[in-house]
Amino acid sequence: PVSIFWFRRDLRLHDNAGLYHALRSGLPVLPIFIFDTDILDTLPDRQDRRLQFIHDALTGMQQKLVAMGSTLQVFHCSPLDAFRALVTQHSIRAVYANHDHEPSAIRRDSDVAAFLHTLGISFHTFKDQTIFERSEVLKDNGEPYTVYTPYSRRWKERLNDFYLRSYPTEKYFGNLLRCAPYPIPSLQQIGFLPAPYHAVPPALDAGIAATYDTTRDLPAINGTTRLGVHLRFGTVSVRQMALQAQHLNPILLNELIWREFYMAILWHFPHVVNGSFKKEYDNIQWRNNEQEFALWCKGETGYPIVDAGMRELNETGHMHNRVRMIVASFLTKDLLIDWRWGEAYFAEKLLDYDLAANNGNWQWAAGCGCDAAPYFRVFNPHLQTQKFDPRMEYVERWVPEYDQLTYARPIVQHDMARERCLRVYKAALGAV
Ligand code: FAD
């Protein structure tokens, strides 16, 4: 008999909670990964950087596993079909995995658990992608927080060394199943094309972390960690990163807390997936002009900082956080386009796309989220540029023609758009 460890958003062998528990269970452990056709079939683009990233991470783990006489078994089908196949190939006693809190993942896991249960196979899952999850950080009265600052205060009060301790999986690698390696299907075999991306090593750069508080808002410089994608797919351990951030720069730790805050919001208020956190904001009469949306997507709005951000996103799969805030404000407030359109576009393009963070930040920008800035605070793209890209270096990099006649004329005049936005929001929100 064997135990299975199922990798999902935790693609690393070190400091992995679920893998650690599987290895300690006493049975040989077969690690698996499933290219889930229920997800892959919905992706609009056959060239997807996320798939390439996952494939690279699996290849890296496979090298290490094979060197230890073990292997990863990779499937390309629905999770239920993968387990139907696995139970015919191995005598499985238990399946281990780490928690995944997205609503579709919760449904997936409950279907898999039910299937395994009918065969007498247990399914064990563990906290791994956050320091605190679900209801671990609550108000005194047991309710979830909906405002970041008190949430982060309570989060820090609860923190102690225990929560940052690594799971020493390496001590138990001897319990990996010994067997001949299974081949990993190529990207082409699972229906995708190679999609190059800018790779950042899966480790916190101490220099960047040390100056993070002063550099993080300047898109022209390399002043943020770029670890978003690694946190998303678990190629870095959040425990190790939080431990380093705690020592190197508390402002960076705050950002990791924002990540957990939005995950907690999604957990406690799953209606945010489709609707505004503040329900009255669903009354907003969006203009939803499709032509303007297309220009925003392409980075041809005539606003250099907005266009620079969208072009960076389209070309690299990344956009600097400050610029994400500017383009999101521009879409929702200046163009009055439903935040869900922007959210969906980011979901398609971002290498570090994460449902909770993307949804929470889009709702923040549109003003309809928990703890959002008041709706009447509308970003002025010119002032934002003066403040955060004063020498136009970032703009120049992505929109080199910004000061030439060939450059697009602004698709909307900001002052007029701001007034229009305030009118429309006010009408939707009544007397607010
Ligand atoms: P750093 O500045 O180095 O921060 C370190 C880590 O902290 C990040 O990797 C991320 O995990 C976390 N973090 C930082 N800021 C935030 C934040 N505001 N909310 C949640 N977590 C944060 N982040 C995503 O991970 N996935 C998304 O899909 C996503 N969509 C966004 C959409 C909009 C409209 C906006 C305004 C922000 C979005 N963010 C998202 C948050 C933030 O922009 C990215 O996490 C950050 O830019 C990633 O770059 P970095 O790794 O260099 O971040």
Residues whose N, C-alpha, C, O or C-beta is under 5 A from the ligand:
A	BS01	FAD	T224 T225 R226 L227 G228 L231 E255 L256 W258 R259 M319 H320 N321 R324 M325 A328 L350 D352 Y353 D354 A357 N358 N361 W362
